[in-house]
Amino acid sequence: MFGKKKQSGGEQKPAAKPKAPEANIQKETKEIEHLNLRIGIHEGEITLKDGDALGDDVNVASRIDPFAAEGGIVISGKVQQNISSLPEFKTKFISEPLLKGVSQEVKVFCIISHGLPETDITKVTAKLEKDVKKLWFNQKSIIAAIAVLSILTIGIIIWMSRDNIDTDIKENESIDIFISGVQSEKLDLNPSKEFLHLYIYRTINPVDPPKLEFNLINEDKLDKLYQDVIINCTTKFYNLYDLVTLKDMQDRLASRGEFMNFNEIPSVLRSLDEGAMFDGDAKDHYDSIGNLLTKEFEKKPIYMFKIYAYEFTPNIDGNNIVGFVDFLDINDHFGSDGFNTNIKDFGEDVSEVINGHISSIFYRKYPSSILSVNGNELLIKINKLAKPKKMSTFNSVNRNYTNCSDDPNKFYKQRLEECEKMISYCDTTQNENYLGLCNMFLSDELGIYIYSEEEYDDLLTNTHKGFDQGGFNMSFTVNILIKEVFDSTAIGVFDNIESLPWIQIREGDKLVLK
């Protein structure tokens, strides 16, 4: 690290800048067997106190060097700015990770000139703190659509997409639904407990809740639960989708001389909690699923579901089993949706979660759109392929901000108004449940950035972690009842009791049928 030196008395003195001999160091040590150096360079201020160097900048250089390739050099954004005018230096952006023990945001670049190796981001060995929002917004290929809380339905739906590619599903086209099994593992339980509590209580702030104890479900019972799901899905999907069981898929793999252990695949919630969705073993597992689904998709569209279930005591409202269903498809869309049930209703309730998601996949391809808003009454341009009918319900709104791509200030202003409406509501509401939601969003307890104080502060300075990476989409739960259907339009009524109370529907929003 080099730059300014700040004495404990507050006086700043320029420190000597070396002539960047690091490239020569790497060159000289390149031929030494078993000596693989990684170098990290940062510029900043330090405070000297009792012989110790203190401050954020002290830690930055040591935290970024693991991002260098063996024999390579990485630099912070501050250093990159300083050398950007020097033609002999060429750099490449790697990431903007959360660095342990560092409060400031640091962009990391690797030097790719002077014969230095480029960092392979898939092989980075940096040990990062858990940070879901960095994972979602700092990977350039991710554009996240987040379906936020609905306290009157099931709690939370997490939806992410690593790309913008839509899979064409033609009307009435047959698709495969692959349900790989029901699993109950401690590794997946621990990082999901916060969500499981939400699925059980259906509220952020339950009144005098009992202390819950979660237990794993034994293999024999898991097999029975899986059979219950298969039986219910067979009935529910009859003449709609083709069900693929674990045995069916194993037979398909065996016919190609392949094998896959689906129990080894970590849950989406565990991968997000560990910050490992796109790194290490988790990435390998998801890549293997992607390869499998791609092969199957060549014959027919396929979607995969994996169920995680746990028993809990004491019973709440007659239920004692809670869990979530992970879903994955060929385009690296993945997510998780929860359920709260009992052994008698397990198959029916879980199949309803799966059916709801499959329906939403189909309807997302054929969204209707808002033409105009008059209070709670909406004029809707309908997509006939989705076949909306009188008394049907739109239960999801997709808001895409690509119309702001050529005018970032338009996005910042629009999103700032949405955040200010939320803050205004939270400052005045007396509803305890919604106050809990307000606090959770503002403090970003779930790490989703949306409606957080961090997002609001960023917008005030015309920056945004999603939009600035190339795009931004947001989805949220709503309840819009269709009162009347005409040839190409419909009249709907918006009831935000089942949505976040500060949400306003606006012209151009896309609607997804329930």
C-alpha distance (Angstrom), angle and dihedral (degrees) to the residues before:
residue distance angle dihedral
M1 . . .
F2 3.73 . .
G3 3.81 139.9 .
K4 3.79 130.5 78.3
K5 3.76 125.7 6.3
K6 3.79 117.4 -145.1
Q7 3.81 115.7 -156.8
S8 3.78 119.7 -142.8
G9 3.79 89.2 -108.5
G10 3.80 89.4 62.3
E11 3.83 98.4 -105.0
Q12 3.77 114.0 135.0
K13 3.77 121.0 -146.4
P14 3.76 127.5 -175.8
A15 3.76 111.6 -109.9
A16 3.76 120.4 -142.7
K17 3.79 113.0 -91.0
P18 3.76 113.0 -137.9
K19 3.78 120.5 -137.8
A20 3.80 90.8 -108.4
P21 3.82 96.9 -102.4
E22 3.79 90.6 170.5
A23 3.81 93.8 101.1
N24 3.82 89.0 54.4
I25 3.81 90.0 48.9
Q26 3.78 90.8 55.1
K27 3.80 90.9 46.4
E28 3.81 93.5 50.3
T29 3.83 94.2 47.2
K30 3.78 96.4 42.3
E31 3.80 94.4 93.6
I32 3.81 95.8 46.5
E33 3.78 108.1 107.2
H34 3.83 116.9 -119.8
L35 3.82 91.6 4.6
N36 3.79 108.7 117.5
L37 3.79 113.3 167.4
R38 3.78 127.7 -166.7
I39 3.79 116.9 -166.4
G40 3.81 127.5 -161.0
I41 3.82 122.0 -170.2
H42 3.78 127.7 -166.0
E43 3.79 134.9 165.9
G44 3.79 122.6 -146.5
E45 3.78 148.7 106.6
I46 3.76 128.6 -65.1
T47 3.77 132.8 -168.3
L48 3.79 118.1 -137.8
K49 3.77 114.9 -148.2
D50 3.80 124.7 165.7
G51 3.77 89.8 -18.8
D52 3.81 94.0 -52.3
A53 3.79 125.8 115.3
L54 3.80 111.4 -134.1
G55 3.80 137.3 -175.9
D56 3.79 142.8 68.9
D57 3.78 93.5 -74.8
V58 3.79 91.2 60.8
N59 3.78 90.1 66.1
V60 3.78 100.3 40.8
A61 3.82 99.8 78.1
S62 3.80 93.1 49.0
R63 3.81 91.7 46.0
I64 3.80 95.6 51.6
D65 3.82 100.2 44.6
P66 3.85 93.0 82.4
F67 3.82 86.4 66.0
A68 3.80 90.2 66.6
A69 3.78 121.0 95.6
E70 3.79 115.9 -117.4
G71 3.78 103.8 -76.0
G72 3.79 90.3 12.9
I73 3.80 139.1 113.6
V74 3.79 130.4 -132.6
I75 3.79 126.1 -169.3
S76 3.77 135.7 -166.3
G77 3.78 122.7 -110.2
K78 3.79 90.1 -104.0
V79 3.80 91.7 58.6
Q80 3.80 91.2 42.9
Q81 3.80 89.9 56.9
N82 3.80 90.8 52.1
I83 3.80 94.7 52.1
S84 3.82 98.2 35.7
S85 3.81 90.9 96.9
L86 3.81 92.2 53.9
P87 3.83 107.9 92.2
E88 3.79 94.2 -157.0
F89 3.82 91.2 66.1
K90 3.80 119.9 74.7
T91 3.79 120.1 -176.8
K92 3.79 139.1 -178.5
F93 3.80 127.8 -151.8
I94 3.82 113.7 -117.6
S95 3.78 109.4 173.9
E96 3.78 147.3 -52.3
P97 3.81 100.1 -119.3
L98 3.77 130.6 178.9
L99 3.81 103.7 -107.4
K100 3.77 119.7 -150.1
G101 3.79 112.4 -110.6
V102 3.81 92.5 8.4
S103 3.81 120.7 108.6
Q104 3.81 98.2 -174.7
E105 3.79 124.3 81.2
V106 3.79 112.1 -107.9
K107 3.78 127.1 -168.1
V108 3.80 114.0 -152.1
F109 3.82 124.5 -146.5
C110 3.79 130.9 178.4
I111 3.80 123.1 -141.1
I112 3.81 109.4 -122.4
S113 3.81 98.9 178.1
H114 3.83 128.0 79.5
G115 3.81 90.3 51.8
L116 3.81 92.2 -68.8
P117 3.83 119.1 151.3
E118 3.79 119.3 -110.3
T119 3.80 119.2 -119.3
D120 3.79 115.7 -104.8
I121 3.81 100.8 -145.1
T122 3.81 91.4 -156.9
K123 3.79 89.6 62.6
V124 3.78 98.9 45.1
T125 3.78 109.4 133.6
A126 3.80 99.0 -166.0
K127 3.78 112.9 137.6
L128 3.77 104.7 -134.3
E129 3.78 131.5 -173.6
K130 3.78 115.2 -107.6
D131 3.78 107.4 -84.7
V132 3.79 119.4 159.6
K133 3.79 97.0 178.9
K134 3.80 91.4 57.2
L135 3.77 89.3 50.6
W136 3.79 92.1 51.2
F137 3.77 100.6 43.1
N138 3.80 107.3 28.6
Q139 3.79 99.0 55.7
K140 3.81 102.1 90.2
S141 3.78 92.7 -145.3
I142 3.80 93.9 57.0
I143 3.74 122.3 94.7
A144 3.76 106.3 171.5
A145 3.75 126.2 -151.2
I146 3.78 106.5 -164.3
A147 3.77 120.9 -160.8
V148 3.81 102.0 -157.4
L149 3.77 132.4 -153.0
S150 3.76 126.4 -52.7
I151 3.78 107.2 -176.2
L152 3.78 94.1 -167.4
T153 3.78 95.7 54.8
I154 3.78 123.7 39.3
G155 3.77 107.9 -44.4
I156 3.79 114.3 -112.6
I157 3.75 138.2 11.1
I158 3.78 117.3 -169.5
W159 3.79 115.8 -159.0
M160 3.76 125.3 176.9
S161 3.78 135.8 168.1
R162 3.79 127.1 -166.7
D163 3.79 92.0 -157.6
N164 3.80 144.4 18.7
I165 3.80 96.9 -117.2
D166 3.79 115.4 124.8
T167 3.78 121.1 -152.4
D168 3.79 109.9 -131.3
I169 3.78 110.6 -125.5
K170 3.77 109.3 -175.8
E171 3.75 118.7 -146.1
N172 3.82 110.6 -81.0
E173 3.83 91.6 1.5
S174 3.80 112.0 154.0
I175 3.80 116.5 -116.3
D176 3.80 134.9 -175.0
I177 3.80 121.4 -119.6
F178 3.80 109.6 -158.2
I179 3.82 115.3 -164.4
S180 3.81 106.9 -172.5
G181 3.81 99.4 -169.8
V182 3.80 149.1 -79.8
Q183 3.79 115.3 -77.1
S184 3.81 135.2 -173.8
E185 3.80 113.9 -171.2
K186 3.79 131.3 156.7
L187 3.82 91.5 -136.1
D188 3.80 89.2 62.6
L189 3.81 95.3 38.2
N190 3.81 100.1 59.3
P191 3.84 98.9 56.9
S192 3.83 92.4 43.5
K193 3.82 101.1 51.4
E194 3.81 93.8 99.8
F195 3.79 89.8 56.5
L196 3.81 93.0 43.1
H197 3.81 90.2 57.2
L198 3.81 88.7 54.1
Y199 3.81 91.9 50.2
I200 3.81 90.5 50.5
Y201 3.80 100.6 44.7
R202 3.84 98.3 29.5
T203 3.77 88.2 -146.7
I204 3.79 138.5 77.6
N205 3.80 95.7 -131.8
P206 3.83 110.8 35.2
V207 3.79 114.8 -170.6
D208 3.81 112.5 -111.7
P209 3.81 94.3 -23.3
P210 3.80 117.1 -164.6
K211 3.78 117.7 -117.8
L212 3.78 107.5 -95.7
E213 3.78 126.0 -141.4
F214 3.80 117.6 -159.0
N215 3.80 122.0 -152.5
L216 3.78 133.6 -173.2
I217 3.81 118.1 -113.5
N218 3.80 117.9 -122.8
E219 3.80 122.2 -115.8
D220 3.81 96.6 -108.0
K221 3.78 92.0 54.6
L222 3.83 91.3 44.4
D223 3.81 89.5 55.7
K224 3.81 90.3 52.2
L225 3.81 91.8 47.6
Y226 3.79 90.0 50.7
Q227 3.79 91.4 51.8
D228 3.81 89.9 49.8
V229 3.81 89.8 53.8
I230 3.82 92.2 48.2
I231 3.82 92.1 49.3
N232 3.81 93.0 49.4
C233 3.80 93.5 44.0
T234 3.81 91.1 49.0
T235 3.79 88.9 56.3
K236 3.80 95.6 40.9
F237 3.81 95.9 45.9
Y238 3.81 96.6 43.0
N239 3.84 109.0 138.0
L240 3.82 89.0 -1.2
Y241 3.81 109.5 70.2
D242 3.81 136.2 1.7
L243 3.79 113.8 -115.3
V244 3.82 119.5 -137.6
T245 3.81 116.1 -163.8
L246 3.80 127.0 -159.3
K247 3.82 89.8 -101.1
D248 3.81 90.9 50.7
M249 3.80 91.1 52.9
Q250 3.80 93.3 45.2
D251 3.82 88.6 53.1
R252 3.82 90.5 50.9
L253 3.79 90.9 50.1
A254 3.81 92.7 46.5
S255 3.81 90.2 52.8
R256 3.82 87.2 60.2
G257 3.80 93.8 42.6
E258 3.81 91.6 -108.8
F259 3.80 135.8 126.4
M260 3.80 134.7 -167.0
N261 3.81 131.5 -176.7
F262 3.80 103.6 -145.2
N263 3.82 91.6 -172.9
E264 3.81 89.3 70.3
I265 3.79 93.1 63.7
P266 3.84 109.3 103.3
S267 3.78 118.6 -131.3
V268 3.78 118.9 -100.7
L269 3.82 90.7 -116.7
R270 3.81 92.0 52.0
S271 3.79 92.2 48.0
L272 3.80 91.8 49.4
D273 3.80 91.4 46.5
E274 3.79 90.7 52.4
G275 3.79 92.2 44.1
A276 3.80 87.5 -126.9
M277 3.79 105.5 117.2
F278 3.80 91.8 116.7
D279 3.80 100.8 26.6
G280 3.78 140.7 68.9
D281 3.80 124.0 -18.7
A282 3.80 93.9 -12.0
K283 3.79 90.9 57.3
D284 3.81 90.6 48.2
H285 3.81 90.9 52.1
Y286 3.80 93.8 47.7
D287 3.81 90.6 45.4
S288 3.81 89.6 53.4
I289 3.82 89.9 51.0
G290 3.80 89.5 48.4
N291 3.81 90.5 52.2
L292 3.80 91.6 48.4
L293 3.80 93.9 49.2
T294 3.81 90.9 45.6
K295 3.82 91.1 56.2
E296 3.79 91.5 47.0
F297 3.79 92.1 44.7
E298 3.81 90.4 60.5
K299 3.79 86.3 71.9
K300 3.79 100.2 33.1
P301 3.85 140.0 -17.2
I302 3.81 110.6 -84.6
Y303 3.80 135.8 -173.5
M304 3.78 125.1 -167.2
F305 3.80 128.2 -144.0
K306 3.79 129.0 -172.8
I307 3.81 122.3 -172.6
Y308 3.81 127.9 -147.2
A309 3.81 119.2 -168.4
Y310 3.82 137.2 179.0
E311 3.78 135.1 179.8
F312 3.79 119.1 -127.9
T313 3.79 136.7 -168.8
P314 2.94 139.2 -111.9
N315 3.81 101.3 36.0
I316 3.81 115.2 -113.6
D317 3.82 116.5 -151.7
G318 3.78 90.3 -21.1
N319 3.80 94.4 -52.6
N320 3.79 126.7 116.0
I321 3.84 105.0 162.6
V322 3.80 123.5 76.1
G323 3.77 132.1 171.6
F324 3.76 147.9 121.6
V325 3.79 140.7 -105.6
D326 3.81 119.3 -130.9
F327 3.79 116.7 -152.6
L328 3.80 128.6 -164.3
D329 3.78 136.0 175.7
I330 3.80 141.9 -177.7
N331 3.81 95.2 -87.0
D332 3.82 93.9 58.9
H333 3.79 91.8 -103.1
F334 3.76 107.0 151.0
G335 3.77 138.2 164.0
S336 3.77 148.0 138.8
D337 3.80 134.8 -114.0
G338 3.80 125.6 -172.7
F339 3.81 139.2 -136.2
N340 3.81 137.9 -169.5
T341 3.79 116.0 -157.9
N342 3.81 148.0 124.7
I343 3.79 133.9 -106.3
K344 3.82 93.2 -94.9
D345 3.83 94.7 53.2
F346 3.82 98.2 31.2
G347 3.81 97.4 105.5
E348 3.81 93.9 45.1
D349 3.82 95.7 45.9
V350 3.81 95.5 45.4
S351 3.80 92.8 45.8
E352 3.82 87.7 52.4
V353 3.82 90.1 55.6
I354 3.81 90.3 50.2
N355 3.80 93.0 44.9
G356 3.80 91.4 48.8
H357 3.77 91.9 53.7
I358 3.80 94.6 46.1
S359 3.80 89.8 50.0
S360 3.79 90.6 50.2
I361 3.83 90.4 51.0
F362 3.80 89.4 55.4
Y363 3.79 95.3 43.4
R364 3.80 93.0 46.1
K365 3.79 87.1 65.7
Y366 3.79 90.5 57.8
P367 3.81 107.5 36.3
S368 3.77 124.2 170.8
S369 3.80 118.9 -138.5
I370 3.80 139.1 -139.2
L371 3.82 113.9 -107.0
S372 3.81 97.8 178.4
V373 3.80 141.8 -11.0
N374 3.81 125.6 -139.8
G375 3.78 108.7 175.7
N376 3.80 106.0 -63.6
E377 3.80 92.9 -20.0
L378 3.79 117.7 95.5
L379 3.79 133.6 -164.6
I380 3.80 106.3 -145.7
K381 3.79 130.9 -165.1
I382 3.79 101.5 -143.2
N383 3.78 128.4 -145.6
K384 3.80 104.9 -136.1
L385 3.81 92.6 -154.6
A386 3.82 88.3 69.3
K387 3.83 89.2 53.1
P388 3.83 98.9 -141.3
K389 3.80 113.0 -165.5
K390 3.78 136.2 -167.9
M391 3.83 109.9 -74.8
S392 3.82 90.8 18.3
T393 3.80 115.3 133.5
F394 3.77 133.1 -131.6
N395 3.80 105.4 -148.4
S396 3.80 102.5 175.4
V397 3.79 136.1 49.0
N398 3.81 121.5 -159.3
R399 3.79 114.8 -158.6
N400 3.79 115.7 -167.3
Y401 3.79 119.4 -171.0
T402 3.80 97.1 -164.1
N403 3.81 88.3 113.3
C404 3.81 84.9 73.1
S405 3.82 95.3 53.3
D406 3.80 93.3 103.9
D407 3.81 93.2 41.8
P408 3.83 111.9 42.2
N409 3.81 91.2 176.6
K410 3.79 88.5 62.2
F411 3.80 89.6 56.1
Y412 3.82 94.4 46.7
K413 3.81 91.3 49.5
Q414 3.80 94.0 45.8
R415 3.79 95.2 46.4
L416 3.82 91.6 43.1
E417 3.82 90.0 56.1
E418 3.81 89.6 51.2
C419 3.81 91.9 51.0
E420 3.81 92.7 45.8
K421 3.80 90.3 52.5
M422 3.79 88.8 53.7
I423 3.82 93.0 47.9
S424 3.81 90.9 48.1
Y425 3.80 90.5 52.2
C426 3.80 92.6 47.4
D427 3.83 91.1 50.6
T428 3.81 92.3 56.3
T429 3.80 108.9 30.7
Q430 3.79 120.7 106.0
N431 3.80 94.0 -168.9
E432 3.81 107.2 117.5
N433 3.81 94.5 -154.8
Y434 3.79 92.7 52.2
L435 3.80 91.0 43.9
G436 3.78 86.8 57.7
L437 3.80 89.6 52.0
C438 3.79 90.7 48.2
N439 3.79 92.5 52.9
M440 3.80 92.3 45.8
F441 3.79 93.4 51.9
L442 3.80 97.1 40.8
S443 3.81 93.3 48.9
D444 3.81 90.2 41.1
E445 3.80 93.4 -131.3
L446 3.80 90.6 165.9
G447 3.79 94.0 47.1
I448 3.81 94.7 -125.7
Y449 3.84 96.4 125.2
I450 3.83 92.5 -146.1
Y451 3.84 113.0 126.1
S452 3.80 90.9 -2.2
E453 3.80 126.1 137.5
E454 3.80 86.4 -113.2
E455 3.81 92.1 57.4
Y456 3.82 90.6 47.2
D457 3.82 92.5 49.6
D458 3.82 90.4 48.2
L459 3.80 91.6 51.4
L460 3.80 90.5 52.6
T461 3.81 87.3 61.4
N462 3.83 94.1 42.0
T463 3.79 95.8 -107.7
H464 3.80 132.1 117.1
K465 3.81 131.0 179.5
G466 3.80 94.7 -140.7
F467 3.80 104.6 35.0
D468 3.81 94.2 41.8
Q469 3.82 90.5 57.7
G470 3.80 91.5 62.9
G471 3.80 108.0 -79.9
F472 3.77 146.7 11.4
N473 3.80 133.7 -153.7
M474 3.78 130.6 174.8
S475 3.80 131.2 -168.4
F476 3.78 127.3 -170.2
T477 3.77 138.7 177.7
V478 3.80 117.8 -100.6
N479 3.77 140.1 161.6
I480 3.83 113.9 -133.2
L481 3.78 115.2 167.1
I482 3.82 117.6 -155.3
K483 3.83 108.4 -130.4
E484 3.79 98.2 178.7
V485 3.81 137.2 5.3
F486 3.81 123.5 -152.0
D487 3.80 130.8 177.1
S488 3.81 98.2 -71.4
T489 3.81 103.6 -7.4
A490 3.77 140.0 53.4
I491 3.80 138.8 -163.0
G492 3.80 115.3 -126.9
V493 3.80 136.3 -179.5
F494 3.81 120.1 -139.7
D495 3.82 117.6 -141.3
N496 3.78 109.6 -174.8
I497 3.81 93.6 -174.3
E498 3.80 86.3 96.8
S499 3.80 93.2 44.0
L500 3.76 135.7 58.8
P501 3.82 103.1 -67.7
W502 3.80 95.1 -130.7
I503 3.83 93.9 54.4
Q504 3.80 115.8 113.2
I505 3.80 121.5 -165.1
R506 3.78 112.1 -134.1
E507 3.78 140.2 -173.4
G508 3.80 112.3 -76.2
D509 3.82 96.6 28.4
K510 3.81 113.4 138.6
L511 3.80 117.6 -128.5
V512 3.81 126.4 -148.8
L513 3.80 120.0 -156.6
K514 3.78 120.3 -124.6
